[in-house]
Amino acid sequence: MEPGWVKINTYSIVVEAEIVRQMLIENDIPAVVVNKQDVYVRFGNVELYVQQENEAAALELIDQQSNNPVD
């Protein structure tokens, strides 16, 4: 990963990581998903990265979202 980006979470499901990435982008926080899963068996992790200066804001948004799930 490029310098200045930090991993803020790891997922086992690509779609879950993409949903969180999209939520961050909608809140003006650039985010990148790095899929490290094996192509055939879907074994491995999916990592979510943000720029270091956005780490605290991104983690706060993720925490708010997990505490207030949509019904």
CORGIRA-V306202 format. One record per run of one state. SS is the DSSP state (H for helix, E for strand, L for the rest). FROM is the first residue (numbers start at 1). TO is the last residue. Records with the same first field share a line. If there is no record, write none. Layout:
SS = FROM-TO + FROM-TO
//
This chain:
L = 1-4 + 12-13 + 27-30 + 36-45 + 68-71
E = 5-11 + 31-35 + 46-51
H = 14-26 + 52-67
//
